[in-house]
Amino acid sequence: MAAPVAPSNGDFINRAFWKTEVSDRWSELYSPWTYYAPAWSASTTAPTLGNGTLVGAYLVAGKTVYLRMRLQIGSGTSPGSGAWSFSLPADAAPAFIQTMQGFCASADGTARWPMSAFLTTANGVERMGVSNNIVGASVPFSWAAGDQLVLTGAYEI
């Protein structure tokens, strides 16, 4: 997508200008979100999803990606060991190191932790932090069926 431009002094906004600079950009915001299957990994022992769910969706609007991702632990999920990471959409890698926000919550609602996530061009979502600890198999709690991790936000591509 081209960078925003303005008509020269004295020029009228013609149909081509309107389509490129207004209509097309507005339409991007109303495009359907694209679903993808994030890959889940850990720094020491790989986790296995089992009967849990891991879903992601994103929308690209210009140079901005809007993303949502949700992991829900199932009774057959193994959280692995070490720091967790998740892949980002293949066609929407961040332009440089950025951050996003999210939360971790226990199934019974007694534990809720705000989380920040570190995004890199090479590794996607890595080094998610909760209260100065890296999210993994036992952080911020020992994960059990029904617990969830949610990541949402936007980043530049």
TORGUTI-479031 format. One record per residue (C-alpha): residue in one letter; x, y, z; residue number from 1. Coordinates in steps of 0.25 Angstrom, whole numbers, plus 5000, padded with zeros to 4 digits. Layout:
@resn: A&X: X&Y: Y&Z: Z&resi: NUM
...
//
This chain:
@resn: M&X: 5000&Y: 5000&Z: 5000&resi: 1
@resn: A&X: 5005&Y: 5014&Z: 4996&resi: 2
@resn: A&X: 5008&Y: 5024&Z: 5007&resi: 3
@resn: P&X: 4997&Y: 5035&Z: 5009&resi: 4
@resn: V&X: 4998&Y: 5046&Z: 4999&resi: 5
@resn: A&X: 4991&Y: 5060&Z: 4997&resi: 6
@resn: P&X: 4986&Y: 5066&Z: 4984&resi: 7
@resn: S&X: 4995&Y: 5078&Z: 4980&resi: 8
@resn: N&X: 4990&Y: 5092&Z: 4982&resi: 9
@resn: G&X: 4979&Y: 5095&Z: 4973&resi: 10
@resn: D&X: 4976&Y: 5080&Z: 4969&resi: 11
@resn: F&X: 4963&Y: 5074&Z: 4971&resi: 12
@resn: I&X: 4962&Y: 5061&Z: 4978&resi: 13
@resn: N&X: 4959&Y: 5052&Z: 4966&resi: 14
@resn: R&X: 4953&Y: 5038&Z: 4966&resi: 15
@resn: A&X: 4966&Y: 5030&Z: 4966&resi: 16
@resn: F&X: 4971&Y: 5038&Z: 4977&resi: 17
@resn: W&X: 4958&Y: 5036&Z: 4985&resi: 18
@resn: K&X: 4959&Y: 5021&Z: 4982&resi: 19
@resn: T&X: 4973&Y: 5019&Z: 4986&resi: 20
@resn: E&X: 4974&Y: 5029&Z: 4998&resi: 21
@resn: V&X: 4961&Y: 5027&Z: 5004&resi: 22
@resn: S&X: 4952&Y: 5016&Z: 4999&resi: 23
@resn: D&X: 4963&Y: 5005&Z: 4999&resi: 24
@resn: R&X: 4968&Y: 5009&Z: 5012&resi: 25
@resn: W&X: 4955&Y: 5009&Z: 5019&resi: 26
@resn: S&X: 4951&Y: 4995&Z: 5012&resi: 27
@resn: E&X: 4963&Y: 4989&Z: 5019&resi: 28
@resn: L&X: 4958&Y: 4992&Z: 5033&resi: 29
@resn: Y&X: 4945&Y: 4984&Z: 5029&resi: 30
@resn: S&X: 4952&Y: 4972&Z: 5023&resi: 31
@resn: P&X: 4949&Y: 4959&Z: 5029&resi: 32
@resn: W&X: 4960&Y: 4954&Z: 5039&resi: 33
@resn: T&X: 4969&Y: 4942&Z: 5035&resi: 34
@resn: Y&X: 4970&Y: 4930&Z: 5044&resi: 35
@resn: Y&X: 4983&Y: 4923&Z: 5046&resi: 36
@resn: A&X: 4988&Y: 4912&Z: 5055&resi: 37
@resn: P&X: 4999&Y: 4917&Z: 5064&resi: 38
@resn: A&X: 5011&Y: 4908&Z: 5066&resi: 39
@resn: W&X: 5013&Y: 4906&Z: 5081&resi: 40
@resn: S&X: 5027&Y: 4903&Z: 5086&resi: 41
@resn: A&X: 5036&Y: 4904&Z: 5099&resi: 42
@resn: S&X: 5051&Y: 4906&Z: 5101&resi: 43
@resn: T&X: 5053&Y: 4893&Z: 5108&resi: 44
@resn: T&X: 5043&Y: 4882&Z: 5105&resi: 45
@resn: A&X: 5032&Y: 4884&Z: 5095&resi: 46
@resn: P&X: 5018&Y: 4885&Z: 5099&resi: 47
@resn: T&X: 5007&Y: 4877&Z: 5093&resi: 48
@resn: L&X: 4993&Y: 4882&Z: 5091&resi: 49
@resn: G&X: 4985&Y: 4869&Z: 5093&resi: 50
@resn: N&X: 4971&Y: 4873&Z: 5094&resi: 51
@resn: G&X: 4973&Y: 4887&Z: 5097&resi: 52
@resn: T&X: 4971&Y: 4898&Z: 5087&resi: 53
@resn: L&X: 4980&Y: 4909&Z: 5081&resi: 54
@resn: V&X: 4974&Y: 4918&Z: 5071&resi: 55
@resn: G&X: 4979&Y: 4931&Z: 5065&resi: 56
@resn: A&X: 4973&Y: 4942&Z: 5056&resi: 57
@resn: Y&X: 4978&Y: 4954&Z: 5050&resi: 58
@resn: L&X: 4975&Y: 4966&Z: 5041&resi: 59
@resn: V&X: 4985&Y: 4974&Z: 5032&resi: 60
@resn: A&X: 4981&Y: 4988&Z: 5030&resi: 61
@resn: G&X: 4993&Y: 4996&Z: 5023&resi: 62
@resn: K&X: 5005&Y: 4994&Z: 5031&resi: 63
@resn: T&X: 4997&Y: 4990&Z: 5044&resi: 64
@resn: V&X: 4994&Y: 4976&Z: 5048&resi: 65
@resn: Y&X: 4983&Y: 4974&Z: 5058&resi: 66
@resn: L&X: 4984&Y: 4960&Z: 5065&resi: 67
@resn: R&X: 4977&Y: 4951&Z: 5075&resi: 68
@resn: M&X: 4982&Y: 4938&Z: 5080&resi: 69
@resn: R&X: 4976&Y: 4929&Z: 5091&resi: 70
@resn: L&X: 4981&Y: 4916&Z: 5097&resi: 71
@resn: Q&X: 4972&Y: 4908&Z: 5106&resi: 72
@resn: I&X: 4978&Y: 4896&Z: 5113&resi: 73
@resn: G&X: 4971&Y: 4883&Z: 5112&resi: 74
@resn: S&X: 4972&Y: 4871&Z: 5121&resi: 75
@resn: G&X: 4981&Y: 4864&Z: 5111&resi: 76
@resn: T&X: 4990&Y: 4876&Z: 5109&resi: 77
@resn: S&X: 5005&Y: 4875&Z: 5114&resi: 78
@resn: P&X: 5011&Y: 4889&Z: 5116&resi: 79
@resn: G&X: 5025&Y: 4885&Z: 5113&resi: 80
@resn: S&X: 5036&Y: 4892&Z: 5121&resi: 81
@resn: G&X: 5044&Y: 4905&Z: 5119&resi: 82
@resn: A&X: 5039&Y: 4918&Z: 5114&resi: 83
@resn: W&X: 5027&Y: 4918&Z: 5104&resi: 84
@resn: S&X: 5026&Y: 4924&Z: 5090&resi: 85
@resn: F&X: 5016&Y: 4925&Z: 5079&resi: 86
@resn: S&X: 5017&Y: 4927&Z: 5064&resi: 87
@resn: L&X: 5011&Y: 4939&Z: 5057&resi: 88
@resn: P&X: 5004&Y: 4939&Z: 5044&resi: 89
@resn: A&X: 5015&Y: 4936&Z: 5033&resi: 90
@resn: D&X: 5011&Y: 4948&Z: 5024&resi: 91
@resn: A&X: 5010&Y: 4958&Z: 5036&resi: 92
@resn: A&X: 5024&Y: 4957&Z: 5043&resi: 93
@resn: P&X: 5027&Y: 4970&Z: 5051&resi: 94
@resn: A&X: 5036&Y: 4980&Z: 5045&resi: 95
@resn: F&X: 5045&Y: 4981&Z: 5057&resi: 96
@resn: I&X: 5044&Y: 4977&Z: 5072&resi: 97
@resn: Q&X: 5031&Y: 4981&Z: 5078&resi: 98
@resn: T&X: 5021&Y: 4977&Z: 5090&resi: 99
@resn: M&X: 5007&Y: 4973&Z: 5092&resi: 100
@resn: Q&X: 4998&Y: 4971&Z: 5104&resi: 101
@resn: G&X: 4990&Y: 4959&Z: 5109&resi: 102
@resn: F&X: 4986&Y: 4951&Z: 5121&resi: 103
@resn: C&X: 4987&Y: 4938&Z: 5128&resi: 104
@resn: A&X: 4974&Y: 4933&Z: 5135&resi: 105
@resn: S&X: 4971&Y: 4920&Z: 5143&resi: 106
@resn: A&X: 4959&Y: 4912&Z: 5140&resi: 107
@resn: D&X: 4952&Y: 4915&Z: 5153&resi: 108
@resn: G&X: 4955&Y: 4930&Z: 5152&resi: 109
@resn: T&X: 4963&Y: 4931&Z: 5165&resi: 110
@resn: A&X: 4976&Y: 4935&Z: 5158&resi: 111
@resn: R&X: 4977&Y: 4946&Z: 5147&resi: 112
@resn: W&X: 4990&Y: 4951&Z: 5142&resi: 113
@resn: P&X: 4993&Y: 4963&Z: 5133&resi: 114
@resn: M&X: 5004&Y: 4959&Z: 5123&resi: 115
@resn: S&X: 5013&Y: 4966&Z: 5113&resi: 116
@resn: A&X: 5019&Y: 4959&Z: 5101&resi: 117
@resn: F&X: 5032&Y: 4962&Z: 5093&resi: 118
@resn: L&X: 5030&Y: 4960&Z: 5078&resi: 119
@resn: T&X: 5042&Y: 4958&Z: 5069&resi: 120
@resn: T&X: 5044&Y: 4957&Z: 5054&resi: 121
@resn: A&X: 5050&Y: 4943&Z: 5055&resi: 122
@resn: N&X: 5043&Y: 4936&Z: 5066&resi: 123
@resn: G&X: 5029&Y: 4942&Z: 5067&resi: 124
@resn: V&X: 5023&Y: 4943&Z: 5081&resi: 125
@resn: E&X: 5034&Y: 4940&Z: 5091&resi: 126
@resn: R&X: 5038&Y: 4944&Z: 5106&resi: 127
@resn: M&X: 5024&Y: 4946&Z: 5111&resi: 128
@resn: G&X: 5025&Y: 4953&Z: 5124&resi: 129
@resn: V&X: 5016&Y: 4952&Z: 5137&resi: 130
@resn: S&X: 5020&Y: 4959&Z: 5149&resi: 131
@resn: N&X: 5035&Y: 4959&Z: 5145&resi: 132
@resn: N&X: 5035&Y: 4944&Z: 5142&resi: 133
@resn: I&X: 5035&Y: 4937&Z: 5128&resi: 134
@resn: V&X: 5022&Y: 4930&Z: 5125&resi: 135
@resn: G&X: 5024&Y: 4915&Z: 5124&resi: 136
@resn: A&X: 5019&Y: 4902&Z: 5130&resi: 137
@resn: S&X: 5018&Y: 4907&Z: 5144&resi: 138
@resn: V&X: 5017&Y: 4922&Z: 5142&resi: 139
@resn: P&X: 5009&Y: 4929&Z: 5146&resi: 140
@resn: F&X: 5003&Y: 4916&Z: 5152&resi: 141
@resn: S&X: 5003&Y: 4901&Z: 5149&resi: 142
@resn: W&X: 4994&Y: 4900&Z: 5137&resi: 143
@resn: A&X: 4982&Y: 4891&Z: 5138&resi: 144
@resn: A&X: 4970&Y: 4888&Z: 5129&resi: 145
@resn: G&X: 4962&Y: 4901&Z: 5126&resi: 146
@resn: D&X: 4973&Y: 4911&Z: 5129&resi: 147
@resn: Q&X: 4975&Y: 4920&Z: 5117&resi: 148
@resn: L&X: 4985&Y: 4930&Z: 5112&resi: 149
@resn: V&X: 4980&Y: 4941&Z: 5103&resi: 150
@resn: L&X: 4988&Y: 4951&Z: 5095&resi: 151
@resn: T&X: 4982&Y: 4963&Z: 5087&resi: 152
@resn: G&X: 4987&Y: 4976&Z: 5081&resi: 153
@resn: A&X: 4994&Y: 4982&Z: 5069&resi: 154
@resn: Y&X: 5008&Y: 4983&Z: 5063&resi: 155
@resn: E&X: 5015&Y: 4989&Z: 5051&resi: 156
@resn: I&X: 5019&Y: 4981&Z: 5039&resi: 157
//
